[in-house]
Every structure is written in C-alpha cells, then in structure tokens.
Amino acid sequence: MLLVALTLADAPAWGDFASVVRRQEHMATWVTITVTAPRTSEVLRAIDGAFGEIARVEAALSEWKPGTDVARINAQAGGQAVSVGPDVFDVLRVAQRVSVDSGGSFDVTIGALWGAWDFRWQDARIPTAAELAERVALINYRWVELDAQARTVRLAREGMKLALGGIAKGYAIDRASASLRGSGYRDHLIEAGGDVYASGRNGKERWRVGIRDPRGDNLYGSIEIEDEALATSGNYERFFIRDGKRYHHLLDPGTGLPARGLASVTVRASSCMLADAYATAVFVAGPRKGLALAQAREDLAAMITLDGTFEVRGAATLLERVRTTDPRAR
C-alpha cells in the first residue's frame, strides 16, 4: 500500500444529509471546509467564522509577515525576550515537547536555513557545505527560552530563526474546528494541503479522505476517519532533481540536507497540530527511528512509504483501515 498524500475524496450522496462546502486560500494552500448541514445563512456564517480563525492564527504565527509575534521573536534573536500572544506561546510549548520526544528530528529553529535552499525548478539551488555548517550551528530547540509566567519567548543566539510551518497549519485547523463546534456544527471536515481533521460524521457514515499515489496524480485508495486528524509529509511537494537525485524541502535539522529514506509519512492523532508536527518528525527520523517514535506513543499511529521501493509499513490499526483502489496493491 502507498499512503502518500491526503486529499478530499469525492463524497457520495448521504441520503437526506446535505453538505455545505467552502474553499479559501490560506497558509499558502487551499483550505476546504465541509459541514454536514443544510445550506443556511447560519451555517455560512459559521464557516466564515472558521476561516476567520484560520486567518487570525496565520497572522499570529507567520514568520514572513512583518510585525507578527514570530517575526518579532526572530528580529530579537540573541537579544531581549518578546512578549507574545497565547497562540504563539501554546504552539511553541507543544513544539518543544515534540522536539524533546523526537530527539530533535522536529525543530522549529530550522528557520536558520531560510534562503540556503531554493526548491523552485527554475531557480534550484544547493548550498555549499560551508554554508550549511554555518546555518546548522544556529539550529537547536534547546535555545528557545519560554517563560510561561511572563508569556515571553527568547532565542538565545543571534541569527536564530523560528519557522512554524511544520506545526502551524495543524494548529490553525484545530482552531477552525473548535470554532465550528462552538457554533453548533459538530459534523465537519477541514482539509488543508495534506492535513485533515474530521469531526463527527458525514451523515450516517464516517468521513472518507483520499490517498494519492506518489507515482502519479491518481488516488491509491481512501480511509474513513471520525473525530481524529491525519497529516502527511512527503518528498514530492516541493523538490527538484539534480544529477538524478531528488532534493526536497523536508530538511534534517542536524545536517541541513533533505531527509532521506522515506517518500512519505502519514500520522493519525487526536489533534491536527500533533499529527502535523509528528508527521515531520517521523519523516526526518527515517524508517526505523521514525516508526519507533510513533509506536512509543499510544495517541499516535503512523504509516510510512519507503523511498524508491514504495513499500509501506506502519501501525496495523491504520493500515487495515485503508481501502485500496490501485490494482498494483492487490
């Protein structure tokens, strides 16, 4: 089986159960929200509120937009602590726990590598070994100083940079889901660029999401989920090939180079933030250590696809739920 990327599967008709689907662009990807409910002004307002929550989180956690908490933290690296809002502090606190748990395979200070790589085919760039060594020396999650009482964040060394791309999208989806539940709409699905959270059911059935085959744009199969999240990290999203070798955006904090050994990782968790962060951690850790990392936690289940062979391994509790449509898996 080849579990690579998650997309919203074509939903069948659910008898008398109506669905409302809205789509907007946020966090450099398309976000789709589906709510099982008749199309009314109330449900449309609730969906708009959920998108508003995503926009609010994006504004707080973005490292690219001037004046955000994260941008201010980066600007003060090596200097004073920065007072931040609860979103940034909560996300960084979880990020620290994932970093410790993964032995640094997940590290939000990987932002020090900004600009070293360019994964656009027309501008593809591989940094020199000297440049990577200089930047990797600034990557260390232990140097992120969190003061819970003052709610401040400080980067201990000048030149350090936070990059929350491996966790922020999952957190934003969780907040959007909480917004919908707060508006009285428990049954919904939120999907954003390979991260999915399913709340409740789609009519009488569980939500079904599709699984993309890494060797093409076709669906490999699907999986049904309910009150849980799935997140996928893969080497096929942002990459270029040089001299027959694939260079992708999932970088190893210890080397500054693209992580090797896996084509994709999918993690199931109770929250999209955890699924998002651990998908990155497992991918960077590699086949053996990555699976061991997920298996050590009762609240996670992971599936990995080996690079080159496309062999799939992982938790039986996840593998057995995949309904394959690709004849090559039979």
Secondary structure, 3 states (H helix, E strand, C coil): CCCCEEEECCCCCECCECEEEEEEEECCEEEEEEEECCCCHHHHHHHHHHHHHHHHHHHHHCCCCCCCHHHHHHHCCCCCCEECCHHHHHHHHHHHHHHHHCCCCCCHHHHHHCCCCECCHHHCECCCHHHHHHHHCCCCHHHEEEECCCCEEEECCCCCCCCCCCCHHHHHHHHHHHHHHHCCCCCEEEEECCEEEEECCECCECEEEEEECCCCCCEEEEEEECCEEEEEEECCCCEEEECCEEEECCECCCCCCECCCEEEEEEEECCHHHHHHHHHHHHHHCHHHHHHHHHCCCCCEEEEEECCCCCEEECHHHHCCEEECCHHHC
